[in-house]
Amino acid sequence: MPYTEIPGARLWFKDSGGQATPVVFLHAASGTSDSWYLQESTFIAAGYRCIAYDRKNWGHSESLTPAGSATDDLEALAQNLELNRFHLVCTALGGIIGLDYTVEKPERVISLTVSSSFTGVIDKSYQEVQARLRPPEISNLPIVLREVGPSYRVENPEGVAIWLEIEERSRHEISPDMAQVPNSPMTYARLSNITTPVLFLSGGADLLSPPAMMKLVADQIPNCRFKVVPEAGHAAFHERPEIWNRLVLDFLRESTK
């Protein structure tokens, strides 16, 4: 797979190519571009050009200190690949970047899907919910217990092993100044300015971003749809790909009618 040069670094990316409408996938902190292996063939078969990339300090992309803005990196990627307008499909940390990019570059984004994300909202009322939801006991759990739902761990040990393999090679050894941030903190006020069609997806068994919490944010966005993936944890796209893919593809089609 190729690299693309952006200011200060090279990003590793996958691109199915062609002239179809692009879908750009943004991975979680626990993932890389490889995370989307259960989406790529389905979305290509549905008629989309699929693009996924490793953010700076993740996967095959280069390490950089300081890492700068992930939002600016996405725009640099779009320019390098000559993407005019595209769908953004994001999970977890990728959702923070996707929201920031959609606020800053609404002319680029046909639709935005945010799955299983705490969204980065800094409003006090939301942060108070976060504090109640994520006590140290949850944060200290092994990552597979935090992010992969219990039903999936029972049903699909092979799939859990694949998820862990991707997670274990995802992040470089990074110091705090190598962590990427959006261009601006996310607030309810910024979210209320989004006019792009948005879909929020939440796993019904997500410890980190449960449905009630994601709906608090979804309710701040005009034209935002909200769906729950039953029994899925934080890795809903991996645990329940048939349901997750169908919900996203239906939304992409509806958002371009």
N, C-alpha and C positions, 0 to 999 in steps of 0.2 A: 504494500500500500504506500501511497506517496506522502510526502510532506508538503506543506505550503509555508512560505516565508511570511511572517507577520512582523511588525516592529519588535525587534529584540529577541526573537525566538522562531523556532520552527514548530508547527503543529502537525501532528500525524492525523490523517483523516481517511475515511472510506467514502467512496462516491460511486453509486451504481451507474451514473452517467445518463446520457440521453437528453431529450427535450421535454420530458414530462414535468409537471409541476413539482418543484422540490419540497421535500420534508427534511428539516434539519433536526436531529435528535441531540439532546443535551443530557449527559449522564449524571448520575449521583456522585456524591463524595466517595461512595463505596464501589464505584464502577469505572468503566472506560467505554470507548466506542464498541468494544466487544460485548458489552452488556445487551446490545440490541439485537442479538442473533435470533431471537424469537419473533422479532418484528420485521426484519429486513425483507425476507422473501415474501411475506404476506403483503407488505405495503408495495413492493415492486409489482407483484401480481395484480394489485388493485390499480395499477397505472401511475404510480408515483416514482420520482427519482429520490433515492434515499441517501442522505449524507449524515455521517456521524463522525465526531472527532474527539481526540483526547485533549482536554484542556491543559494549559501549562502546568507542569509538575505532576501530571497524571499520565499513566500508560507510557506510550512511546514518545510523547511530546517532550520538549526540552524543559529542564529545570531553569528557573530564572529567579533572581533576587534583586529588587522586589518584583513580585509577579505582575503588578499592574491590574488593569481592569479586565475582567472576563467579558464584560459587555463590549468593550472596544475590540477585544480579540474576535468576538463573533462577527462584528461589523467588518473587520479586516478579512476574515474568512469569506464572508459574503462578497466582498469586493473582488478578492482573488479568484473566486469561482464564478464571477459574473452573475451572481444571483440577483435578480431584480426584486421579485416578491416570492415569499415561501411560507410554508406552514412551519411553526415551531412546536416540537413535541419534547417535553421536559419531565424529568423526574427528580424529586428531592432537591438537592443543592442546585441542580440544573434549573429548577423552577424559579429560584431566586434570580438567576441570570436572565431567564426568559421573560419574567415580569419586567425587570429593569429595561431590557432591550425593547420590549413592546411599548413601554411608555416613551422611550427615547426615539424609537424608529418605527412609528406606527405605519408609515408608508411602505415599509418592507414586509410587514407581518400580515399574511392572509388570515391566519387563525393561530391561536395559542392554546396548547394543551398543557396543563400543569397537574402532575400526578404526585401524590404522596409527599408533599412539600410543606415545610413550616413557613415558607414564603419570605422570611426575613423582615416581616413587618415590625416596626419599632414602637408603635403606639403603646402607651402605658397599659391600657386595658388588655391588649393582646399579650403583652409581655407578662402580665400577671397570670393569664391563663397558662402560658408556657411554663412559668415557674411551678404552678400546681401540677402540671402534666408531667414534667420531667424532673422528678427529684433525683438526687444522686444515685439512689438504688437502681433506677432505670438506666442512667448514663453509664453505670459501672457494669452492666450486663455484658457478656460476650456479644460481639456484633451480630452474630447469626441469630441470637435470641432477640436482640433489639429490632432487627430489620426483616427477618423472614418469619412469616406467620406460622402459628403452630400447626394448622391443618396441612400446610405444604410440607412442613418438616416430617409429619407423619406419613403423608402420601408419596412423597417423591424424594427419597434420600439421594438419588443420583442427581437430580436437579439442584438440590442443596449443595452438593459437592461442586458442581459447575459454578454456582453463584459464589461459593467461597474461593474457588480458584481465581476467578476474575477479581474478587475483592482483594485477595492477598497480593496481587501484582498491580493494583490500581494506583495507589498514591506513592510518590517518591518520598524519601525521607526529607520532610520539609520542616523548616523553622517557621515561627509565626509570620515573619515578613515575607514568606513565600506563598502565603495564602491569598487567593484572589478575592476581590470584593466587587460588588456592583458599583456603578458610577455614583449613585445616590442612594441613601437609605430609603427603604420602602415604607410608605405610610398609607393609611386609609385614604388620605387626600389624593395622593398620586394614583392610587388604584381607581378612584372615582373618575379619573380622566380617561380611562381606557375605553376606546370605542371599538376596538377589534373584537371579533367573536372569540370567546374564551370558554374552555371546558376545564373544570376541576374534577379530578378523579381521586377518590380516597379508598383505601383498603378498609374493609369492615373490621379487620383485626389489627390495624396499624397502631402500634404502641406510641409511635413518635408523632404522627400526623393523623389522628383519628378523624372520622367524618365530622363530628361536631366542631372540631377546631378548624378544619379546612373550610367548613361552611361559613364560619365567622368572616373569613377573608373573601370567599366567593360572593357573599352578600354585599360587599362593598364595590363590586365591579358591575357596571351596567352590561347587559347582554351576556352574562356568565351563566353557563349551565353547570349543574352539579350532579355527579353520579357516584354511586358506591359500588365497588367491586367486592362481592360477598366473600367472606372468609380470608381475604388477602391481607398480608401484612404490608410493611413499608415497601417491599419489592413487588408491588402488585403486577407490574408489567411482566415480571419473570414468573411469578407464581400462577397467575391466571391469564396467560397470553391470549387464549381464545376470546374470553369476555372482554379483556382490556383492548385488544386489537379491534374487535367489532365496534366497541363504543367510540374509539378514536376515529376509525375510518368512517363511521356514520356521521360523526361530527364534521370531519373534513369535507365530506360531500355536501352536507347541509350548509356549511359556511360559505360555499362557493356558488350556491344557487342564485 
